[in-house]
Amino acid sequence: MASPSSPGGARAVVNRVPAPFFIVGSGLVQYIGAAVAVWLFTVMEPASVAWWRLAVGAVVLLAWRRPWRDGLTRRDLWASAVFGLALAAMNTAFYEAISRLPLGVAVSLEFLGPVAVAVWRGRGAGPRVAAALALAGVMAIGGLGLDLGAPGVGVGIAWVLGAAAMWAAYIVLGQRIAQERSGITNLALGCTTGSLVLAPLLAPGGAPALHSWQVALAVAAVGVLSTVLPLSLEALALSRLSASTFALLTALLPATSAVIGALMLHQLPGAWELVGLALVSVAVWLASRSGEDAASAGEGG
């Protein structure tokens, strides 16, 4: 009998874990990473935290995948570079947004990106209903749930809408590349490109991580929790879940982010924010069922 520490034993243990637990776990660790990032905003700019996330993700994923063994062409590298820039822009915009908005609100609004992709690609009534619900959710959050005159709120909404647009681009680019090679290899190359391109601009602002072991540990946690672990957990689950189950679990992510925001950041949503979050969650579920490509988008903020 294989011991739990052997490869066969580890696989047996993993296979006994229900697949939905991996998707829920992916959302939890991703938003715990976002909460740690919010703490880091007290010692460095959000954009520099986003750069550290890319840099840590690049180091871990390169060590894991070793993409130079895959015989990549110049065209492959160029495609991954464009993908990496979209990823870098998405992460930077999202971190700028959550430095100004509650985490649950920002995540809900960012989901407009995958919903838009599903609506664009989908057919029938489902995508149109999803679009209407998402719009109603945004109106509830932005028009009734948030004080748009409060300092930073308008700028935060602009940042998160930019993050949503970049998430849509990330999905479209990532799916095209995934038809030709491993998505994990592409993410490793994308993180590497994004971190190298942005290093001259953002790395100097991340210097506090070089002078404090607590800050260094926090930026490492952000990279692992927000990029490496969610990817790994989703990979464990996707082959064992139906599209409808994945869609339902994806719809729980805005609520998951709100729970993490309340527990770790003491960001308690108001009544209209809860209404908007629920509407966006239903929209995500409908859009994911209507467009399976968007349902398997992964990453996000």
N, C-alpha and C positions, 0 to 999 in steps of 0.2 A: 504494500500500500504506500502511495506517495505521501511524503510528509508535507505539511503545510508550507514549509520553507522551500520545497522543490518547485521547479516550474510547473510540473503537472499538478502538484497539490495546490499551488497558487491559482491556477486556472480553474480547478474544481471549486475552490472557495468563491472566486469571482462569479462563476456560473450559478452558484446557489443564491447570489444576491439578486433580487428582482430588478429587472432593467429600469423600471421607472425611478428607482432610488438613485441611479446614476445621473439621470437628467435633473432631478430635484437637487442632488448633491452638486451638480455642475453649476446650477443657478446660485445655490447658497455660497459656494466658495468664491464664485465670481463677484458677488456683491459684498461679501466679506472683504475681498480684496479692494473693492471700491471704497468701503468704509475706512480701511487702512489708508488708502490714498487721501481721503478727506483729512485725516490726521496729519499726513505729510504736508498738506497745503499750509500748515502753520509754520513750516520751516523752509519751504521752497515753493516756487511758482507751480501751478497746476501743469503747465506745459512741460516743465522739467521732470515732474513726476511721471507724466506720460512717456517721456523719453526713456527714463529708467525702466519703465515697464517693457518697452520695446527691447532695450538693451539686454535686460535679464532674460526675457523670452528668447531672444536670439541666441544667447550663450547656451541655454539649456536645450533648445530645440536643435541647434547645430550639433551639439554633443550627442543628442539622441539619434537624429536622423542621418547625420553625415551626408548631406545632399551631394557633395562632390563625387560620390560613388555612382550617381545615377546617370552619368553621361549627358549632362544638360547642354543644350545648344545656346547660342547667343540669343535666339528668339525666346527660349525658355527663360533665360535670365532677364531679358527685357520685360517680358510679361510679368514675372514675379516682382520686378522693380516697380512697375506701375501699380501692381496690387499692394506692395508694401507702402507706397506713398499714400494710397487711399486708406490703408490701415492706420498709418501714422496720423493722418488728418482726422480720422474718426476718433481715435483715442484722445488726441489733444483736445478736440472740440468737446468731447464728453467730459473730460476732466475739468475744462474751463466751465462747463455747465454745472457740474455738481459742486463746484466751489461757490455757486451762487443760488442753486435751487436744491430742494430736498431730493434725496436719492430716488425715492419712489416716483416722484413727479418726473424727474429727468429720464428715468428708464422708460416710463410709460410713453413720454413724448418721443423718445428715440425709436420706439417700436414702429413709428410711422414709416420708417425706412423699409423694413421687410414687408409691412402691410402694403406699401405702395408697389413694391416689386410683385407681390402676389396679385394685386388688383390689375396691374399692367399685363401680367401674363395669363391671368385666369379668364375663365369663360363662365357664362351663366350668371345667376342672380347673386351667388355667394360673395364674390369679390366686391360687387356694388354695395351690398348690405354691409360688408366689412368696412368699406370706405366711409359709408355714412356713419357707422358706429364710431369709427376712429375720429372722424371730424367732430361728432357730438362729444366724445371724450375729451378732445383737445379744448373744445369750447367750455366744457365744465371745469377743466383744470385751469386753463389760462384766463377764461373770462370771469369765472365765479370763484374758483378755488384759490387763486393767487392774487395778491395785491400788485397789480402791474406797475403801480407808482412807487413801490418800495425800491430802495437802492439795489441795483444789480439784477433785479428780476427780469426786466426787459432784455438786458444783455445776455442773461442766462438762457432765456428762451431762444434767442437768436443762435447761441452756441449749440444748444441741443438740437435745433432744427438742422443746423449744419452737420452735426453728428449723424442725424437720421439720414441725410442725403448721402453722406460718406458710407454709412452702413449699407444703403441700397447699392452703391457702386461696388463696395466690398463683396456683396453677395453675387452680383452679376459677373464681376471679374473672377472671383474665386471659383464659381461653378464652371466657367469656360476652361479655366486652367485644370480643374479637377478631372475633366474628361480625358486629359492627357497624362497626368502624373498625380502622385500622392498629394492630398491636400495638406498633410502635415509637412511634407517637404516644401511645399509652396509657402506655408506659413513661416517656416524657418528662414527661407530666403527673403520673404517679405519683411519680417521683423529686423533682419540684418540690414536690408537696404534702408528701411525707414530710420533705423537708429543711426546709421552712418551718414545719411543725407542731413539729418537734423542735428547731428552732434555739434557742429560749429555754432549753431544758434542756441541750442537748449542745454547742452552738456554743462557749460559753465554755471548755469543756474542750479544744477544738481550737485554742486560741490559739497554741500553739507553732508551728503552720504559718505564722503571720504574722510570726514573729521569726527564722526560719531558712530559707534557700533550699533546704537539703537536705531539710528536713521538708516544705516546700511542694511540692517536686518529687515526694517520695514519696507525698503524699496525692493529687496529680494522677495519678500512675501507678496508684494503687489504683483511682481512679474510672474511668480509661480501660481498664485491664487487666481489671478485674472486672465492668464493666458494658458499656461501649461496644463494645470489641473483640469479646467473645464473642457479643454480639448480632449484630454485623455478619457475623462468620464463619459463624454458624448460618444467617443469612438467605441467604448465598451457597450453602450446602450443601443446605438443606431441599428446594428445588425439584428437586434432582438425585438425591436418595437415596430408595430404597424404605423402607417402614416397618420391614422386617426388618433392613436394614443400619443404619438409624438406631438401632434397639433395641440391636444388637450394640455399636455405638460408644458409646452411652450407658452400657452396662454396663462400659466400660473406664474411666469417669471416677473411680470410687473408687480404682482402681489408679493412675491418673494422679496423683491428689492425694497418694497415698502416696509415689510417686517424687519429686514436687516437695518434699514434706516431708523426705524423706531427703537429697536433694541440697542444698537451700537452707537447711534448718533443722536438719539432722543428727538428724532424728527417725527412728531405725531401728525398724521394727515388730517385735514379738516373734512367736513362732510362732503363738500363738492369735489374735493380731491379724490375721495374714496369713490364717489359716483363716476368720475372721469376715469379712474384707474380700472373700475369694473367694466366700463364701456370699451376701453382700449383692450382689455383682456379678452372680451368676447370677440372683438374685431380681429385680434391676433389668432384666436382659435379658428374663426371662419376663414381668414386669409390663408392660414396654414393648411387647412383641409382643402382649400380650392387650389392652392399652388404649393405642391410638396417641395419644390426647389427652395422656396423661401422658408419653409418650415425647418429645413436642415441647414439654415444659414450659419448657426454657431456664432462664436465670438460676441459681437456686440460691444456695448460699453464695458 
